């Protein structure tokens, strides 16, 4: 399972896809008002392209907001339309569900965290991963507010209780990897599986520390928690993970790779343009790229600030696959016991579409 599991999904009740939501191109209108680079991209297609028949494709992703930024910007900003594609985003409850939809033939492509793709491939799923849209995991290791003065390093977790969403999830695997890197005694660390209650359990002090995502990280920092490792930050990723740690990316069924090559090339170009464009958008514009139904109950101002804060670290400048980043993820899954040490994932990635 991934960090983008069903507990993190933002699927609106009764809504499964961007077509059902029928959201207006809100961010596109915002872009046209104030962002010249994106406005130029939107207008470059011209009337002929606008009138051309678009190729419909379905792409599933886990509905976790930080994961979805490049895809929602590509959709609402018209980047895929500029490439001749009418991409319908399918909102699933977790990365595993998105991968199952791909393997089962319900969608054309699935965007998931790499750990989901590796584990599916290791179990025999015939898939190929051809583009990357995320380069760091969406976790931070933080103390409870009351333990902030006692726990300052990963090794200080020895003899402590740490909250994770579930054993075997990506946050658990990442924590085991961090403990090993710190030469800590993993057997002395207790793991509390907290699911959706992670934020409140850490804030109350039911555990000593926990692996959290945003906006839980910002909330806990305001409450006095100490950040031990923020994997969403480039400096911490370099220090604790060794560099980029491939995260979100797009997979296709292996048997359809050749026949879909033209569509995948267009999909990649649209995503590449979106990755460049999202760096110019304001927080409000990034938030408005999502269907409003997905924002229900969220502090959109805070969310916009979070997206702007992390966009340069979380999202790569291009969709090119980074073999070193792939290797780091596979190593963490091995350390965490999620895949066997002799697992061969050499055939999972294909660099003929996006390079690498």
N, C-alpha and C positions, 0 to 999 in steps of 0.2 A: 504493500500500500504506500501511497504517497502522502506528502504533507497536504496535497490537494485532495483530501478525502471528503467523504460526505458531510463531515462535521464543519468543513470550511466552505462548502459550496454556498453560492448565493442564488440558487434557483428560485425564481418567484413561484408562488403556489399556482399550480395548474399550467405553468408556462414551460415549454420545452425548447423553443427555438426563437431566433430573432425574427422569423417570419410571423410567428404567433403573437409576439410582442408588438410587431409592426411599429417599432420605435422610429420617430422622425430622425433625420440626420442632424441632430442638435449640434454636435461638435463640428460638423461640416459648416453650418451656418456661422458658428463662432469663429472658426478658422478664417472664413471668408471676410470676417469683420476686421481681423487684426493680425493675421499671420501670413506674411507675403509668400514665404516659401511653400506653404501648404496650398495657399490659394492658387499659386502658379501651377502646382501639380494637378489641382482639381480642374483648372481651365484648359490644361494642355491637351486633353483628349479631344476637345472640339465637338461641334454638332454631329459630325459623322459618327464618331465613336459613341456619343450619347444615344444615337438612334440605332446603333448596331445591336443585334440580339446577343445578350449575355449568356455565357455558359453557366448553368446552375450546378453548384457543388455543395455538399454538406460537410461541415467540419465541426466535430465535437470537441468541447473542452470542459474542464472541471468546474467552471463557474466561480473559481476563486479570483477575486478582483485583481490582485497584483499579478496573477498569471495572465489575465485576459487583456491587459492594456494594449499590447501590440495588435491583437486580433480585433478588438473593438474599434481602435483608431483606424485600422485598415478598412473595416466595414463602414463605419459612419463617416469617415473622411473621403470615401470614394476611391481609395487607392486600388482596391480589387476591381472595381468597375472600370477604372482606367486601363486595366489589363484584360478586359473582356470577360470577367468572371462575376457571377452573381452568387456570392458566398452566403449560405445560410448557416449561422452559428447555432449549434445544438448544445444546450446547457444541460450538463449531466451532473449528477451528485457524486463528484469525485473523479480523479484521474483514472481509477480502475474502471469505472463505468464508461468513461470515454473510450478507453482501450477496448473494452468488451464490445462496444458499439461498432468499432472499426473491424475487429476480428470477426464479429458476427454478421458483417455486411450491411449494417443499418446506416452507416455514413461512409463518405469517401475518404476522409482523413480524420485523424485524432491528434489533438495537441495535448501532450501530457508532460509531466516531469520525467526526466530520464530514468529515474529508478523504476517507474511503472513500466517503461518500455523494456528496460533490461530484464526485469523479472518476467515479463510476458514472453520475451524472446527466449529466455532460459528455459521456460516451460514448453517451448515448441511453437509459439505463435509465429506465423510467417509474415513478418512485417519488415519494413525498411524505414529508417528515420533519415530524413533528407534536409532538414532545416532546423535552426535553433533560434529561439526568441528570448531565452532567459539564461543568464550566466552565473547566478548565485542562488543558493537555497533561501527560502523565505522564513528563516528561523533566527531567533536570538536566544541565547542562554542567559537568563537573568535570575538574580536572587529574589527572595521575598523582601519586602521593605525592612522587616525586622532582622534579617540575616545579612544585610548589606555590609555591615562592618566586620562580619566574621568570615564571609566567603568572598575572596578577592580573585582567586584563580581557579582554573579547572581542577587542579589537583586538590584544592580545598574541599572538593565535593566528596572526597573519601569519607565514608561513614555517614553520609548525608542521604536524604531522600529527595529525588528529583522527579518532577512531574513530566509526563509525556502523554501524547494523545492515546497511544496504544502500543503495546509491545509489537515489534516488527514493522512499525511505521517508519517513515523516513526520519522523523525527529529522533526516535529511539536509536536508529542506526547511526545518525550523525553524532549523537551524544557518545555512543560507544567509541566512535572514531576519535572524537576529541579527547576522551579519557585515555585512550591508548597513546595518542600523540603526546599527552602530558605525563606519560608513565605513571598514571594513577592506577590504583588497585580497583578494577571494575567490580570485583566480587564484593567489595565493601560498600558499594553504592546500591541503594534501594530505588527501584523504579515504581512510581505510582502512576497508574493509567487513569487519566482524568477526562479524556474525551473533550466534550464541549465546555466543560467546567474548568478548564485550565486557568483562565484569567482569574476568576474569583478565588480559586484554591490557592494560587500563588499570592494574590493580594492579601488574603486572610492569614497566610502563613501555615496552611495545612501541610505544606511541604517546605523544603529549604530552598529550592530553586525549580526552574521549569524552562522548557523550550516553548517559546511563544512566537506569535506572528504579529503583524500590525493589524489593527490599531492597539492590540493588547500591549505591545512593547511601549508605546508612547504613554499609555495610561499608567503602566507600572512605573515607568521612569518618573512620572509626575508624583507618584505615591512614595517614591524614595528607594525603589529597587536599584541594585547595581547591575549593570550590563557586563557580563563576563566575556561573552563572545557575541558579536553581532555579525552573523554570516551574510547579512544583506549589505554590509559595508565593505568596500574594496580593501581597505587597509587590514581589517580583521580577517577577511578571506585570504589575503596574501599571507598573513601571519599564522593563522591556525589551520587553513586548508591547503596552503601551498599555491594558491592562485584561483583562477576561474574554476567553477564547479558546475558543469553544464546542467541546466535545469529544463525549462520548457522548450519543447521542440515538436515538430510535426512528423507523423508517421503515416505510411500508406500500406495497403496490402501488397506483399511482395509480388504476387502473381500479376498485379495490375500496374506494376512500376513502368514498364515500357509503354503501354498504351496510354498512360496518364502523363507522360513526360511533358507534353506541351502545357497541360493544365498546371502541373507542378511548377514549371518554370514561371508561369504567370502568377501563381500563388506566392512564390518566393519573391518575385519582383515587387508585388504589392506589399508584402510584409517588410521588405527592405526599405521601401519608401516610407512606410508607417513608422519604422524604427527611427528613421531620420526625422520625420515630422513631429513625433511625440516629444522630442527634445526641445521643440520651440513653443509648445503649448503651455498655457497657464494651468494652474490646478483646477480651476473651474472648467476649462475646456477639456481636460483629461477626464474629469468626472462626468461631464455631459456626453462624452463619447459612448458611455454605457447606457443601455435602456433604463429609463427612470425607475422601472419596477425593481431593478437590482439594487437600487440605492435606498429602498425603503428601510427606515429605522437607523440609518447611518448618519453620522455627523459629516456631511459632505464637505464642509470647510476643512475639517481636520484631515479627511481623506485626501482632498486635493493637495494639502501641504505635504502629506506623506508621499504621494505619487511624485511630486516634484523633487522631494528630498532624495528619493531612491532611484529615480529613473536612469541616471547615468551609471549607476553601479549594477542595477538589476538587468537592464536591457542592453544587449550588445549593439554595436554600430551597424553590424551586418549579420546575416543569417548563417554565415559560414560555420561549419562544424569545427570544433577545437579538440583534436585528439587527446591532448594532455588533460583538458577539463573532463573529458569522457572517462579517462583512466582514473582520475581522482574519485569520481562518483562510484565507479565499479569497485574500487578499493574499499571505499567506505561501506558498501553493501556486503563485501566479503567480511570485513571486520565485524560488521553488525550481524553476520550470520544469515543474511537474506538471500545470498547466492553462494554457491560452492566456490572454493578457491580456484578450481580448475575450469570454471565456466568460461567458455569461449564466446565472446560477443563480437568477434571480428566481422561477421556478416550483417550486423544490425544496421550500421551506418552506410549510407551511400553518398559520396561527395560529388557525383556527376551533375547534380542540379545546382547546388549552391556553393560548391567548392569546399575545400578543407584540406 
